[in-house]
Amino acid sequence: MKIAQVSPLAESVPPKLYGGTERIVSYLTEELVRLGHDVTLFASGDSITMADLVPIVPRALRLDPSVEHQLYYHLVMIDELRQRAAEFDLIHFHIDAIHLPTFRPIANKTVTTLHGRLDMHDLQAFYRTFNDVPLISISNSQRKPMPPVRWLNTVYHGLPANLYKLHPQPGEYLAFLGRISSEKQPDEAIAIAKRTGLPLKIAAKVDAADRRYYKENIEPLLGHPLIEFIGEISDTQKADFLGNAKALIFPIGWPEPFGITMIEAMACGTPVIAYNCGSVPEVVDHGITGYIVNNAEEAAAALGNLERLDRRRIRQQFEKRFTADRMTKDYLSVYNDLLGSRHSSDRQRFKGAHANSNGSAYDRIPLSYTSA
């Protein structure tokens, strides 16, 4: 199968530091190549892949200080794809919604995974208009705010099975990993640490949009002796950071679409203490891979019950539910269903054209899928 994978340009594929969507694009792309598919990756030029790389920009936009508006670079990528669309059996977009007006005429040879939150008011009118394009959700919870659209499936994220190893003996600190922002609620993680008396290590980036929140709400809390702010870390650093933690604290206060940090912790055998928001009940098996709680008080109580959780079993659940192999097979099932329905539609149109034609060869040619 000839497949185009279309990544955001904010980070490289895979990201050098923070970046959830681009990381998933990398895992999916490499697994598809391993399985023998002909994959072309549209991404930044500093990406590393076994696929054919189309470098839209020289390097990840977030790391380029000369870039002020990322939108224009993505429009260039969309135009490149429009010109090359006939080369591919299927185009898989990971850039949310910006491409939909351009690719709607050939929607049936595309699929779009929505990686972000979908509860913003402005999205309602947009997706009511584009309710015929094939979409994938990354959790069932993510779908809830949406109007009726063409959902093909929910495909949970997955990681390469060998990316992280089981750490059967943890250290004595709590971990917070990700991004400093109000919806991630690092202040709640700090409150949990203070309540339990356990050290908390915070490995997180601070985006420009969140710098005021960080300065006003988080920085004043970092002077406490239990709290250590590490900053943004790489994949290689994550293994020890998560694996040596007593637990990952995931105290979100928003409709998290998935939360890749949770499965990264599980891959290390580290339990997750997560607030009951968004995708959390779909990802965390309560009482097996962690505990789902509602506030800092319940989180502290859950931390007192960690001895009931088996880190080896947590790793087993990760291997069962959240590997890149499983994710890729789920996506291939979607691809095959979409291609099958498209070819079936083409055959039906061929039959109709043949039945009503005067027998000319032109009338008997089925419509190309590039105009489906």
C-alpha positions, 0 to 999 in steps of 0.5 A: 500500500502506498501511504502518505503520513502528514505530520505537523511541522511544529516538531520533528518526527520523532520530536527531540523533546516535547511533542505528542502528535509527532511522536505517534506519527513516528511510531506509526510510520516506522511500523508501517515501513517495517510491515512492508508498506511504501510510506512517504512522510511529509514533515520537517527536514530534521525528522528521522525515518525509514520512510521517504521523507518530504522535508517541507521545512528544514527544521521543526518550526518550534525550534526555529526562532525566525518563524513567527506564523506556523500556518503558512508553512502548513499551507505550503505542505497542503499544496505540495500534497494536493499536487502529489495526491494521485501518487498515494493509495491513501493519505493520513493526516495528523494536522487537525482541520486545515486541509479539509477544504482542499481535500474534500473532493477526494475525501475517500482516499484520506483519513484524518486523526484528530489529536486535539481537544474538540470541545471548542465552540468554533469547531461545531460549525466547521465539522457540521460543514465537513461531516462527510470526511473520514475521521479517527478519534484517539479516545471515545471521550474525545468525540463527545462534544462533536456534532454528527460526523463520519467517525471510522473508528477510535484508535488508541495510541501505542508505543514501540514495545522495546522503547521503555523497559520495566523498572520493578524497583521504583525510587521514592519520588513522584513524577509530573511529565508534560507541559506547564499549563492550567489544564494540566494542573501542575499546582495540583501535583505540587499539592499532592506531593505536599500532602503526602510528604513525597518529593515531586520531580517536574519534567515539563516544557513552558510554551510562550502561551503559558509563560504568564501562568507559569510565572504567576501560579507555578514558579512561586511554588517551586521553592518548597524543599519537596519540589524539583523543577527539571524542565523539558526532557528527551525520550532517552531521559524519560526512561529513567525519569518515569521508570524510577518514579514511585508513580506518575501524577496526572492531575488534569483538569480538562477533556484530555483526548488521550494522554500519551504520558500515561502509557509511557509510565505504564511501559516502565511499570510505573502506576498512574494516579490520574484525575477523572477527566477526558480519556483517563477512564479509557486508558487507566485500568483502575486498581491495575495500572493505577488509580482514578481519583477526583482530587488531591485528597483522593490522590494522596489516599491512592498513593498509600495503596501503591503496594497493591499494584504489581509493576509487572502486571502494569507492564503486561497491560501496556503490552496488551493494550498500548503497543505501536504494533497494536496501534498500526494494525488498528490503523491498517484495518481502517485503511483497508475498510476505507479502500474497500468501500471506495473501490466498491463505490467505484464498481457500482458507478462502473455498473451504472455507467455501463448499463446506461451507456451506448457501449462506448469504451469511454463510458465503461471506464470506472471513475478514478479514486482520485475524484471519489 
